[in-house]
Structures are given as C-alpha cells and as structure tokens.
C-alpha cells in the first residue's frame, strides 16, 4: 500500500460522523491552531464544505480521517480528488480517548480532535480509502448484500420450522429443502394438515408437476403420507395462532428467495464483465457464489497491496502473535473486515473437496491433532499467498503446476499424501 507522510498535506481534518450532522476538527499544518465546526449530513452541505476547503487550500492536498470505511459520508467525499480519505478503527479512537481522559468523558468535537492527533502521529499506520472501479464496487456491494439476505433467509426458515413443529410437523418431512418455491407455495396453499387432507389427489399431482417435481414415487409418497397422517394436536388454541404466524412468515420468505434469485442474476452479469474473471474461475471449489466474492476481495488495483502478507493481515487471516516476558501466545485477529475474512475461510473449506494438496494439508494437520477451524484458517492463509501470485501476474491457477512446484521443493506435504 502507498505510504503517506504528514508533510504531503496542507491540512489535516478529523470528522466525527453522525446521522444528522458531522463534527469537524481542522488543523492547518502551517499553524498550531485547531478549528472546530459542524456540517449537516445533507449532500448539499457536504458539497459546499468540500468545495470551501478546496478554495481555502488551492492546489494542495488535504487529509481527512474518519471512523468509517463505507456509508453515505464516505460515498459523498470519495468523488473529490483533492481529499485523501484515511480510516481509523472506532476502537482505536475510543482507547486513545480513554488513555488521556481517565474520566471517560466523551463528546463529538473531542473525538474529531482525537482523530486528527492519531492522523498526525500515526498516518503511516492508517489505511487509505482508494475506491475501486465503479463495476467492482457495485459487485462488492451485491455479493455482500446477497450474503446478508441469505442469513436473513436462514433466520426466517428457522422461525417457520419452529412454528410448523408446533402444529404441522409433517410438512417438514414432505419437503426436506425449505429454501424452495415449492415449499413456500405448498404451505401458502395448504397451511395446515387439515387443509392438505381435504385436497384432491389430482390437485396435488398438478401442483407438484407445475413446480417441476416430476418424480412419481416421491409425489406418491407425499400424497399417501398426507392422507394417512395423524394430527399432532387438534387444539385450535395452538393451531390457529401458529398457522397465522406461518402464513405471514412464508410470504416474507418467498419474497426473500425471489430477491436472492434477482441478486444472483445481477452478480452473474457483473462478474462476467470483469477482466480478472478467468483467474478466479480457476480456483478449486470457488464456484459461482465464491468466485465473485474472491474477485472483490482482491480488487482490480494491483498496487493496492505490496505483498500477500498485507492482504493476509487486512483480511484478518494472519494470526496475531503477542509476547510478554518469557510467554508468547497466538490469537485471532479481532479488527478486520468480517465479510472479507468470512469469504476466505468459506472458500478454504470448500477447496478441500476439489484440491489435492488442500485435502492433503487438511489431513496432515488433522493427524497432528489440530482443530477443524484452526486448519481451515491456516489453509486460507496459504491460499491467499498462492492466489496473490496469480493475481499479480494475471495467471489462472493451475493445480498440476502447483503440485509440480511442491515436488521440486521436495515438500513434506506430498510425502504425507503418498504415504497416507
């Protein structure tokens, strides 16, 4: 990553953001003064402020630090070329404030001042917000939003399952997969066992066929089970409220599934347009869901990271080593983009099924008594180093070439795989 120095800038500005207004601390480097002001969060107010700064410091660079990496404020300021945006972790600001304010007192202007102090003393340690191309940023938001919707759908599915178990557990046996339109439509049409029992056989057959469920023996088993099923309870005090809840939740669930389907199509189109698609399509086990997420994780700017270690640390995959006296211990990196780390860890888990060396590494570490989660994180660490090389050289991953490289290095991993 590009290193910045305080001397490169005419003024340092800290912004403590809020929903309705933002507190600003401005520190011109040619003076020892600090100026405090407040700007509204409206687009017009932010634009006027940004342009007034440019007018007061013409043809000079301006450093702005904030506790955000994304959001309305960042989206508004990234379009101004005269502003260089730095980001500082909120916990860093809180700890810095606590160190010099033992009482724990806090107010927004002082937080803006704290950010300026951190920027002044530790600029080289702070991350700079360097926007990717519009297409990559769009894809980044799409894949993250999709992951959020999938999690919402899981939560909703669990609520539906819990409610059905109270009065209509048979429906859960007839449809093993809940994240399907056939399940949603069936529950909407026949929201209780009594409704299902009254349905004619041909009506049920037509319903299954209309949802592309053409396995005759499966449909026959379902229909037979419906006709012979015994109600869990006939208590209307249990059935009616749970049925009402399920009917409401099912409508939400179906809308959510349609939304995920729409996002999948948008992601597919956006990913297909990326030049680096060929690299991430070559990764074992990535597939249509994780390939776009991995492309976004690396981005298109080859100068963003100097080496793989920077990405490993930024993603939270590289462990943190602490020492005190004669003691030394390793722990999980706490401050990192959660979605980014999640992407690498999920893919590393899938890669075991599709990569010979990844599976061998997993089995090797397992034989040493390592825990599953620990092995997957270590595997993700290795994969980042490999993919970083592919990304830097614009070269698709080739499993055969990598195995040949391991063989040339007389890797213990291949010996383990051969002997096991």
Secondary structure, 3 states (H helix, E strand, C coil): CCCCCHHHCCEEEEEECCCCEEEEEEEECCCCCCEEEEEECCHHHHHHHHHHHHHHCCCCCEEEEECCCCCHHHHHHCCCCCEEEEECCHHHHHHHHHHHCCCCCCCHHHHHHHHHHHHHHHHHHCEECCCCCHHHHHHHHHHHHHHHHHHHHHHHHHHHHHHHHHHCCHHHHHCCCCCCHHHHHHHHHCCCHHHHHHCCHHHHHHHHHHCCCCCHHHHHHHHHHHHHCCCCCCCHHHHHHHHHHHHHHHHHHHHHHHHHHHHHHHHHHHHHCCCCHHHHHCCCCCHHHHHHHHHHHHCCCCCCCCCHHHHHHHCCCCCEEEEECCEEEEECCCCCCHHHHHHHHHHHHHHHHHCHHHHHHHHHHHHCCCCHHHHHHHHHHHHHHHHHHHHHHCCCCCHHHHHHHHHHCCCHHHHHHHHC
